[in-house]
Amino acid sequence: MGACGYGKRTNESSKVYLFKEIMICMYKMLLRSGRIINFFIDFDKASKAWRKNKIYLGEGQFQYK
């Protein structure tokens, strides 16, 4: 598993940064063209956005509003 909880592929590397208890993962990906791109994923922010239009039913179940 990669540092951010996902399987690590050969063309991808990741680092985890903790800023004030917020997990942000930085990924570095090698494209087929040979170009390297860097991108960040803030999982706390992504989780809040995903839950915005859902109702938690318990036991890991959600229902759309």
C-alpha positions as CSV (number, residue, x, y, z in Angstrom):
1,M,0.0,0.0,0.0
2,G,1.1,3.5,-0.7
3,A,1.7,6.1,2.0
4,C,-1.8,7.6,1.4
5,G,-3.7,4.3,1.7
6,Y,-3.8,3.3,-2.0
7,G,-1.8,0.7,-3.8
8,K,1.5,2.1,-5.1
9,R,2.0,1.8,-8.9
10,T,5.4,1.8,-10.5
11,N,4.8,5.2,-12.2
12,E,3.5,6.9,-9.1
13,S,5.0,8.1,-5.8
14,S,3.3,9.7,-2.9
15,K,4.2,11.5,0.4
16,V,1.9,12.3,3.3
17,Y,2.0,15.7,5.0
18,L,0.2,16.5,8.2
19,F,-0.7,20.2,8.7
20,K,-2.6,20.9,11.9
21,E,-4.0,17.3,11.9
22,I,-5.1,17.6,8.2
23,M,-3.9,14.8,6.0
24,I,-2.7,16.1,2.6
25,C,-1.1,13.6,0.2
26,M,1.3,14.8,-2.5
27,Y,1.5,12.6,-5.6
28,K,4.1,12.6,-8.3
29,M,3.0,10.8,-11.5
30,L,5.0,10.0,-14.6
31,L,2.9,10.3,-17.7
32,R,3.3,8.2,-20.8
33,S,4.6,11.4,-22.6
34,G,7.5,11.4,-20.1
35,R,6.2,14.5,-18.3
36,I,6.0,14.4,-14.5
37,I,3.1,16.0,-12.8
38,N,2.6,16.8,-9.1
39,F,-0.8,17.1,-7.4
40,F,-2.1,17.3,-3.9
41,I,-5.2,15.6,-2.4
42,D,-6.7,17.0,0.8
43,F,-8.7,14.0,2.0
44,D,-10.4,15.8,4.8
45,K,-11.8,18.4,2.4
46,A,-12.7,15.8,-0.1
47,S,-14.6,13.8,2.5
48,K,-16.6,16.8,3.6
49,A,-17.5,17.6,0.0
50,W,-18.6,14.0,-0.6
51,R,-20.8,13.9,2.5
52,K,-22.4,17.3,1.7
53,N,-25.4,15.8,-0.2
54,K,-25.7,12.6,1.9
55,I,-27.4,11.5,5.1
56,Y,-25.5,9.1,7.3
57,L,-27.7,6.1,8.2
58,G,-25.2,4.3,10.5
59,E,-23.0,1.3,10.0
60,G,-21.2,2.9,7.0
61,Q,-24.4,3.4,5.0
62,F,-25.4,6.7,3.3
63,Q,-28.5,7.9,1.5
64,Y,-28.6,10.8,-0.9
65,K,-30.6,13.9,0.2
